[in-house]
């Protein structure tokens, strides 16, 4: 009934070319992006968890690590690494009349109430003014992010018919 598990992912994702851009003066140039890490691509992700299920009562708990993620093609803005934690538990009842496999479950996320950016919502080419390949200055703009909900809990009742 008990299933512990561990996961690990390693990702090496880079940009193969410099990206065309327009300088502040309106001329064409290229951002120095060749060889940079791709946006939304953490190098490492890892998790550890445990599940228990005896057919009626079930429980699961996980802790997940996500590495730094860049939000710009020039890698001049990023969200730092973070850790999330989740717990779920529930109970499956026996069939009752027309109700087939009724169930109640509780899911809780971010048990510690940590506050952090949990993902890149809108990426940009560069956040800061950047010198292009041909020497022109390319203006930057700020990316946007998803924010982790401090703590959330949800109760669900479900059944088949």
PyMOL commands that set and color helices and strands:
alter all, ss='L'
color gray80, all
select strands_A, chain A and resi 2-10+19-22+28-31+44-53+57-66+69-70+78-79+82-92+100-109+117-122+130-131+137-138+144-147+152-160
alter strands_A, ss='S'
color yellow, strands_A
deselect
rebuild
show_as cartoon
